[in-house]
Amino acid sequence: MSLTPEHLRYASTHEWARLENDGTITVGITDHAQEALGDVVYIELPELGKTLQAKQQAGVVESVKAASEIYAPVTGEVIAVNLGLADAPDSINTHPYDSWFYKLKPSNASELEALLTAADYQTHVAG
């Protein structure tokens, strides 16, 4: 079974969101998503300064099997992107919860509460 850390929130589209102490939100894809994708070979990240709406496409993850869109779990401005993923996209496969994609300054932090809990996400992926 995939790892699903309790302290994160999850989108039904398989992104995780972590509220940081400074109020920003860090975003990546779940262990379940990386398992389904297989070996990740390329990641397209959003532009710094771009404002994303919740559920808006934020980028693309490509693997040897397929390409999959990544979505913003909440509305906010992109304030950081993980440039290290360009050189090591496969880190998503080995450390999906450390290999974040981007960070948002949320417009409405309460949107985070509308995302799935770890238990809800596990139920969602179990289908």
ZIHU-V319522 format. One line per field, one symbol per residue. ss: DSSP state (H for helix, E for strand, - for the rest). psi: psi as a letter, one per 30 degrees, with the letter a starting at -180 (. if undefined). burial: # if it has 24 or more other ideal C-beta (glycine too) atoms within 12 Angstrom, else .. Layout:
ss->???
psi->???
burial->???
//
This chain:
ss->--------EE----EEEEE----EEEEEE-HHHHHHH--EEEEE------EE----EEEEEEE---EEEEE----EEEEEE--HHHH---HHHH-------EEEEE--HHHHHH-E-HHHHHHHHH-
psi->klkikffllklfggklkkklfgflkkkalleeeeeeeajkfkkkllkkfkkkkkgkkfakkklfelkkkklkflklkjfkkifffefifffeefifffilelkkjkejfffefflkleeeeeeeff.
burial->...#...####.#######....###########..#..#..#.##.....#.#...####.#....###############..#...#####..##.########..#.##..##.#..#...#..
//
